[in-house]
């Protein structure tokens, strides 16, 4: 459920069997989970500029924002899974699991606040496309 929810947010036009660049880029994003746009482009065998062009041309989105949204949701889903697992094993009132690498979450929080309107506009756009 998490995978398909995130897939519909990231690329509502994704075609599982599609071999076009946008679907290929999405597939690589989910399979390799790169940390940077450059690593993502290398995995695809294209330049940074090309991967940025692919997303801008098809969905009007910045590749860095796409990668951020992917990482943000992926981390949120992973934390939620840990929380659910802990509650199921320790009982309903179990303390939330400790976040390991808090500096990374802090960077994500700062980036989100700097680009809040762009990120929220993109997520809303993905939801609108899914309803059409």
RODO-2510 file (C-alpha; in nm, 4 decimals, decimal comma):
residues 132
     n   res          X          Y          Z
     1     x     0,0000     0,0000     0,0000
     2     x     0,2816     0,2392     0,0902
     3     x     0,4604     0,1670    -0,2372
     4     x     0,1548     0,2350    -0,4544
     5     x     0,0556     0,5420    -0,2547
     6     x     0,4018     0,6871    -0,2987
     7     x     0,4120     0,5866    -0,6642
     8     x     0,0876     0,7742    -0,7296
     9     x     0,2231     1,0837    -0,5562
    10     x     0,5606     1,0771    -0,7329
    11     x     0,4426     0,9882    -1,0820
    12     x     0,0668     0,9623    -1,1318
    13     x     0,1311     0,8901    -1,5007
    14     x     0,3552     0,5895    -1,4294
    15     x     0,3169     0,2905    -1,6575
    16     x     0,4537    -0,0323    -1,5115
    17     x     0,5317    -0,1745    -1,8540
    18     x     0,6312     0,1595    -2,0032
    19     x     0,9772     0,1982    -2,1399
    20     x     0,9577     0,5726    -2,1819
    21     x     1,2055     0,7864    -1,9847
    22     x     0,9645     0,9067    -1,7126
    23     x     0,8479     0,5560    -1,6193
    24     x     1,2053     0,4278    -1,6367
    25     x     1,3198     0,7124    -1,4132
    26     x     1,0450     0,6330    -1,1636
    27     x     1,1314     0,2636    -1,1617
    28     x     1,4986     0,3395    -1,0952
    29     x     1,4046     0,5831    -0,8182
    30     x     1,2098     0,3111    -0,6374
    31     x     1,4635     0,0339    -0,7023
    32     x     1,7862     0,2196    -0,6229
    33     x     1,6615     0,4860    -0,3790
    34     x     1,9401     0,7345    -0,4644
    35     x     2,0455     1,0076    -0,2238
    36     x     2,1135     1,2714    -0,4892
    37     x     1,9850     1,3609    -0,8350
    38     x     2,3343     1,2967    -0,9736
    39     x     2,3342     0,9386    -0,8392
    40     x     1,9855     0,8931    -0,9840
    41     x     2,1021     1,0149    -1,3258
    42     x     2,4069     0,7865    -1,3166
    43     x     2,1829     0,4869    -1,2416
    44     x     1,9743     0,5792    -1,5465
    45     x     2,2799     0,6345    -1,7647
    46     x     2,1902     0,9971    -1,8389
    47     x     2,3170     1,3382    -1,7323
    48     x     2,1734     1,5463    -1,4479
    49     x     2,0404     1,7856    -1,7055
    50     x     1,8555     1,5088    -1,8907
    51     x     1,6846     1,3720    -1,5786
    52     x     1,5788     1,7234    -1,4843
    53     x     1,4420     1,7703    -1,8378
    54     x     1,2488     1,4413    -1,8236
    55     x     1,0583     1,5463    -1,5116
    56     x     1,0123     1,9090    -1,6137
    57     x     0,8830     1,8181    -1,9605
    58     x     0,6372     1,5468    -1,8523
    59     x     0,5114     1,6617    -1,5113
    60     x     0,6430     2,0150    -1,4761
    61     x     0,8405     1,9077    -1,1698
    62     x     1,1912     1,9676    -1,0489
    63     x     1,3818     1,6356    -1,0157
    64     x     1,5251     1,7490    -0,6817
    65     x     1,1730     1,8083    -0,5467
    66     x     1,0663     1,4645    -0,6750
    67     x     1,3616     1,3020    -0,5009
    68     x     1,2880     1,4943    -0,1807
    69     x     0,9201     1,3946    -0,1801
    70     x     1,0214     1,0325    -0,2394
    71     x     1,2719     1,0374     0,0474
    72     x     1,0333     1,2183     0,2816
    73     x     0,7478     0,9742     0,2293
    74     x     0,9807     0,6739     0,2302
    75     x     1,1202     0,7793     0,5685
    76     x     0,7735     0,8553     0,7059
    77     x     0,6413     0,5167     0,5946
    78     x     0,9474     0,3393     0,7392
    79     x     0,9030     0,5180     1,0732
    80     x     0,5326     0,4361     1,0747
    81     x     0,6141     0,0694     1,0094
    82     x     0,8594     0,0711     1,3032
    83     x     0,5994     0,2354     1,5239
    84     x     0,3355    -0,0181     1,4257
    85     x     0,5738    -0,3086     1,4807
    86     x     0,6717    -0,1766     1,8251
    87     x     0,3100    -0,1252     1,9266
    88     x     0,2122    -0,4719     1,8090
    89     x     0,4975    -0,6361     1,9985
    90     x     0,5073    -0,4198     2,3146
    91     x     0,1457    -0,3204     2,3510
    92     x    -0,0683    -0,0234     2,2608
    93     x     0,1013     0,2306     2,4903
    94     x     0,4595     0,1514     2,3862
    95     x     0,6960     0,4439     2,3538
    96     x     0,7701     0,5485     1,9965
    97     x     1,0943     0,4089     1,8513
    98     x     1,3991     0,6303     1,8724
    99     x     1,4974     0,8057     1,5492
   100     x     1,8526     0,7066     1,4619
   101     x     2,0166     0,9741     1,2362
   102     x     1,8239     1,2769     1,3575
   103     x     2,0499     1,5118     1,1601
   104     x     1,9126     1,3680     0,8352
   105     x     1,5556     1,4298     0,9489
   106     x     1,6515     1,7831     1,0501
   107     x     1,7897     1,8475     0,6989
   108     x     1,4672     1,7169     0,5476
   109     x     1,2620     1,9391     0,7758
   110     x     1,4631     2,2470     0,6806
   111     x     1,4384     2,1663     0,3087
   112     x     1,0641     2,1153     0,3414
   113     x     1,0167     2,4540     0,5045
   114     x     1,2295     2,6246     0,2386
   115     x     1,0329     2,4653    -0,0475
   116     x     0,6979     2,4068     0,1206
   117     x     0,4719     2,5642    -0,1415
   118     x     0,6428     2,3863    -0,4335
   119     x     0,6295     2,0497    -0,2572
   120     x     0,2669     2,0840    -0,1519
   121     x     0,1683     2,2068    -0,4992
   122     x     0,3309     1,9012    -0,6547
   123     x     0,1641     1,6569    -0,4143
   124     x    -0,1717     1,8248    -0,4800
   125     x    -0,1065     1,8041    -0,8556
   126     x    -0,0414     1,4289    -0,8268
   127     x    -0,3688     1,3857    -0,6406
   128     x    -0,5604     1,5830    -0,9049
   129     x    -0,4108     1,3758    -1,1896
   130     x    -0,5175     1,0549    -1,0129
   131     x    -0,8779     1,1740    -1,0016
   132     x    -0,8938     1,2574    -1,3742
***
